[in-house]
Amino acid sequence: MTHHRTRLIASLCLLANCHAAAAMTVRADGDTRLTLRGTVTGPISSGSKAEGTLFRAHYLRLRRPLRLDDGAACGGQTLDRLALNQEGMARYQGRTVTVEARVFCQENRTGTYHLADIEIR
């Protein structure tokens, strides 16, 4: 009976367009490449210039939350946007793009995952 309920709930969720966060294990050395689709937003600033933690970047807003886990400094996090750590992202602001990039933990500034070595497709 439990199996049938689980299948029924999963089917109803699909019909209602429910989305669970996709899970992705990333390497702690920052050498994992991902291909993601989303809308470029920003720029957004965080941190403090006086403390040397100021960070300003455009972001890739994802269509669905993404769960990343490096098993190290950043640990498991479910994100709906990722910082684009690269110059020239302003020209894509407001556009939906496919990005191939390296995901890494920006431990010393934001304590979350960022994208670098970005290729827009």
C-alpha positions in Angstrom: 0.0 0.0 0.0 2.8 2.4 0.9 4.4 1.9 -2.6 1.2 2.9 -4.3 0.8 6.0 -2.2 4.4 7.1 -3.0 3.8 6.6 -6.7 0.5 8.5 -6.5 2.1 11.4 -4.7 5.0 11.5 -7.2 2.5 11.5 -10.1 0.4 14.3 -8.5 3.5 16.3 -8.0 4.5 15.9 -11.6 1.0 17.0 -12.7 1.2 20.0 -10.4 4.7 20.9 -11.7 6.4 20.3 -8.3 10.2 20.4 -8.3 12.6 19.0 -5.8 16.1 20.3 -5.7 18.4 18.3 -7.9 21.5 17.0 -6.0 25.1 17.3 -7.2 28.3 16.3 -5.4 31.1 18.7 -6.3 34.8 18.2 -5.7 36.3 20.1 -2.8 39.2 21.2 -5.0 36.9 23.3 -7.1 37.4 21.3 -10.3 33.8 20.3 -11.0 32.3 21.6 -14.3 28.5 22.0 -14.6 26.2 23.0 -17.4 23.3 25.1 -16.1 20.5 27.1 -17.6 19.1 30.3 -16.0 18.6 34.0 -16.2 21.5 36.4 -15.5 20.5 38.9 -12.8 22.3 41.6 -10.8 24.7 43.0 -10.0 24.3 42.2 -6.3 26.7 43.3 -3.6 27.4 41.7 -0.3 30.0 42.0 2.5 32.0 45.1 3.6 34.7 47.0 1.8 36.2 48.0 5.2 36.5 44.4 6.3 37.8 43.3 2.9 34.8 41.1 2.2 33.0 43.2 -0.4 31.7 41.0 -3.3 29.8 42.3 -6.3 28.7 40.0 -9.1 26.0 39.1 -11.5 24.1 35.9 -10.7 22.7 33.0 -12.6 19.1 32.6 -11.3 18.2 28.9 -11.8 14.8 27.7 -12.9 14.9 25.0 -10.2 16.8 24.9 -7.0 20.1 23.0 -7.1 21.6 21.1 -4.2 25.4 21.2 -4.1 27.7 19.5 -1.6 31.5 19.5 -1.6 31.7 17.5 1.7 34.0 20.3 3.0 33.9 24.0 3.7 30.6 24.9 2.0 28.9 21.6 2.8 25.4 20.9 1.5 23.5 23.9 0.3 20.3 24.3 -1.8 20.6 27.3 -4.1 18.4 29.1 -6.5 21.2 31.3 -7.8 24.9 31.2 -8.2 27.4 34.1 -8.5 29.1 34.5 -11.8 32.7 35.2 -10.9 33.8 36.6 -14.2 34.0 40.0 -15.9 31.7 40.8 -18.8 28.5 39.2 -17.4 26.6 42.5 -17.5 26.0 42.2 -21.2 23.8 39.1 -20.5 21.8 40.7 -17.8 18.1 39.8 -18.1 18.8 37.1 -20.7 18.2 33.4 -20.2 21.5 31.6 -21.1 23.1 28.2 -20.8 26.4 28.3 -18.9 29.2 25.8 -18.7 31.4 26.7 -15.7 33.5 25.4 -12.9 31.7 25.4 -9.5 33.7 26.1 -6.4 33.2 27.1 -2.7 34.0 30.8 -2.1 34.7 30.1 1.6 36.6 33.3 2.5 34.0 35.8 1.2 30.5 34.5 1.0 30.6 30.9 2.3 28.6 29.6 -0.7 29.1 28.2 -4.2 30.2 30.4 -7.2 30.8 29.8 -10.9 34.1 30.6 -12.6 35.8 29.9 -16.0 32.4 30.6 -17.6 31.4 29.8 -21.2 28.0 31.2 -22.3 26.2 29.1 -24.9 
